[in-house]
Amino acid sequence: MSDLEQLIWNILGYSSMPLIFLFGFIATALVAVIILKIFGGKPAAVLEHSAEANEKL
């Protein structure tokens, strides 16, 4: 392998590691947001419930 090829492979290898971590974190955050949007509680329902609980006190 020539020096130029070795340099190119080193640049590709060392630049791919941070990109894999970055895109992994982004993908995990997006999946978490989608799951929370689908299965998460509604803020209005939580506020109504807490208002009813405060009235009982």
C-alpha positions in Angstrom: 0.0 0.0 0.0 1.4 3.4 -0.9 1.7 6.2 1.5 -1.2 8.1 -0.1 -3.5 5.1 0.2 -2.4 4.6 3.8 -3.1 8.3 4.5 -6.6 8.1 2.9 -7.5 5.0 4.9 -6.3 6.5 8.1 -8.4 9.7 7.5 -11.4 7.6 6.6 -11.0 5.3 9.6 -10.4 8.0 12.2 -13.2 10.3 10.9 -15.7 7.4 10.8 -15.5 6.7 14.5 -16.8 10.1 15.7 -19.5 10.1 13.0 -20.7 6.7 14.1 -21.1 7.9 17.7 -22.7 11.1 16.6 -25.2 9.5 14.3 -25.9 6.8 16.9 -26.8 9.4 19.5 -29.0 11.3 17.0 -30.8 8.1 16.0 -31.3 7.1 19.6 -32.7 10.5 20.5 -35.1 10.4 17.5 -36.3 6.9 18.3 -36.9 8.0 21.9 -38.9 11.1 20.8 -41.0 9.0 18.4 -41.7 6.4 21.1 -42.6 9.1 23.6 -44.9 10.9 21.1 -46.7 7.6 20.4 -46.9 6.1 23.9 -46.3 9.1 26.2 -48.9 10.8 28.4 -50.6 13.9 27.3 -49.6 17.1 29.3 -53.2 18.3 29.5 -54.3 15.1 31.2 -51.5 15.4 33.7 -52.4 19.0 34.4 -56.1 18.1 34.9 -55.2 15.3 37.2 -53.0 17.5 39.3 -55.7 20.2 39.5 -58.2 17.6 40.8 -55.7 16.4 43.3 -55.1 20.0 44.5 -58.8 20.5 45.0 -59.1 17.5 47.2 -56.4 18.9 49.5 
